[in-house]
Amino acid sequence: MSKSFIEACANGNRRIAEMLLEKDEEIEVNYTDEQGRTAMHFAAGRGYLDIIKNLINQGADKDYEDHKGVTPLYYAIEGRQKNVAQFLLEEGARADIKDKDENTLYHLVATSGQKELLQLLLDAGVDINIANSHSETPLILAIAKRKRDIVQSLLENGADLSITDEDGNSPLLVATSTLNKPIITLLLENGADLNETNDSGYTPLFWACLKHNNMLVKYYLEQGADPFIESNEGLSPVWLACSNNQKDLVKAFLDFGVDVNTTKNHHGSFVLESYLKWITDSFNGTSDDYNQMACDGESLLHVAAKKGHLSMVKLLTDAGAEIDIVDQAGNSPLHYAAAAGKKDIVKHLLSLDADYTLVNKAEQTAIDYSNIKGYNEITEMFLAKKIEG
């Protein structure tokens, strides 16, 4: 009869379960199914408070763990059964339990958004900052699930904003990945660090650029985000936006006050000697990787030119970008456009009187590159410009 009783609880046959419990003295209240679950587990998840009380009176273990380490209280909270959860806590049920992934009851409440049950756990004195096996705190999970009320309650009760997940993502970075501005604002109001980075070196502003969210980019800039903090790959938010041809984002950076002629260094990863080797390879016809070639002193216009983003080039030149700015290797944007065969870029730069006679450190002009690579139409543009005078 113990099996019939547990099946009645599991299947939601409340009346049958009550009848069996009242009339059959041979029922083993701690009898388990193949997954280690007792009738208490199922009754708790279903919200059968009267059966729960009867089972406890007959000696059922309120803290019995199934094969996943889960107790009836966990089932009650998972099933959103507030009355059962409250009763079990009042009866002294353990509130510090964890499942196989080390999720606590706080994690469960955080993901489901049960604010009233959260208060029960707070009253029980459970540690609010315990992380699960993925280093996620209840706060991080609540943010990921967009549960603003839970986030606010956790912050009001001491949730730690500095604890990160296994990838180094802080609560603010998690909120940025969900593009949830109300939660982002709440976190900043509670002292979140706007320029913190994860294990990849991504800041919240960098994440916003990855998400191509113009509104959030502007908001972070207004709040004081640094647009020049670089990721582990050496990309800052403004460089990322330019490289990806995100004109609205680049315009937001320029409107904010970023110098259109700002340049960057590459921390020694692209030194002049490596550039000269690339030149030799170009003569031999073995190098076409212009996008990856970069030298210290690279500007936004260099990036846009080598990527072939004509609309970005126009945006930058309209904003006052220096046409003939050169990097450490002496290359102007025109050098890179010619070397990469970007005819429309070359045409636009020449229309702005870009200096096609500039000689770089390898003693090459832009026309030398178009000749090397066989870009005859580009070469003809240079010759026409020379004749034009």
Secondary structure, DSSP 8 states (H G I E B T S, - for coil): -HHHHHHHHHTT-HHHHHHHHHH-TT--TT---TTS--HHHHHHHHT-HHHHHHHHHTT--TT---TTS--HHHHHHHTT-HHHHHHHHHTT--S--B-TT--BHHHHHHHHT-HHHHHHHHHHT--TT---TTS--HHHHHHHTT-HHHHHHHHHTT--TT---TT---HHHHHHHHT-HHHHHHHHHTT--TT---TT---HHHHHHHTT-HHHHHHHHHTT--TT---TTS--HHHHHHHTT-HHHHHHHHHHT--TT-EE--TTSS-HHHHHHHHHHHHTT----TTT---TTEEHHHHHHHHT-HHHHHHHHHTT--TT---TT---HHHHHHHTT-HHHHHHHHHTT--TT---TTS--HHHHHHHHT-HHHHHHHHHHHHH-
